Amino acid sequence: MQILMNGIITGLTIAMLAVAFSVVYLPMRVFHIALGGVFAIVPFVAWVCLREGWSWYLAVVSASLMGIGLFAGM
C-alpha cells in the first residue's frame, strides 16, 4: 500500500510540474527553466518556516505566496 501511495504522490507531483510548464509555455512560446527553481524553493521555504516554529498552515500559506511572487516576477 505504501508503494502505491508513493507512486501516486510522485505521479501527481510530476503532473503538476508538467501543467505549470505548459501554462507558461503555451501563451509565451518560451520554455522557462526558472520555473523548476520556483518549484523546488517553495517546499524548502515551508520546511524552514516549520523548523522556526511556525504553524503548518502559516508555513504553507507563506511559502505559496512567496512562490506566487517569484512566479509573477518572471
N, C-alpha and C positions, 0 to 999 in steps of 0.2 A: 504494500500500500504506500509506503514511504517513497519508493522509487517512482511510482506512478504520480504522486503529488509533486515530487521534484521535477519530473518531466513536464508536467502541466505548467508549473510556475516558470520553468525555463522557457518553454514554448511561448507562453504569454508575454514574457519579457522581450523575447526576440521579435514577436509580432508587434509589440508596442513601439519598439525602436524602428521597425520597418515602416509602420504607419507614420511615425514622426518624420522619417526621411522622405517619404512620398509627399507628405503635406508641404514640406519645404521645397522639394524638387519640382513638383508638377507646375505650380504657378510661376516659379522663377527660372526654371531650367538651369539651375546652378546646384551642384552637389556640395553641400556644406559638411565638411569633415568635423567642424567645430561642434556640430550637434551631438556627436558622440561624447565630446568632452563635457558638455552640459548634462548629458545622460549619466555620466559617471560621477560628476561632482555633487549632484543633488542628494544621493543616498549618503555620501560622505559627510555632507553638511548636517543631515539629520542625525547621523551617528555621533558627530561631535557635540551637537546640541543635547542629545541624550546623555552623553558622558558628563556634560556640565551640569546635569541635574534637572533639565527642563522636562516637562511632561511630554509624553509621546505625541499628543495632539498638537501642542505648540511647536515641537520639533518638525513634524510633518508639514504643518502649515508654513512655517518659516522657510524650510528647505524648498517647498513648492513655489513660494513667492520669489525666492532667490533664483530658481530655475526659470521662472517666467520672465523675471527681469533680465537675466542673461540672454535668454532667447529673443526677447524684444530688442536687445541691444545689438543683435547680429545684423 
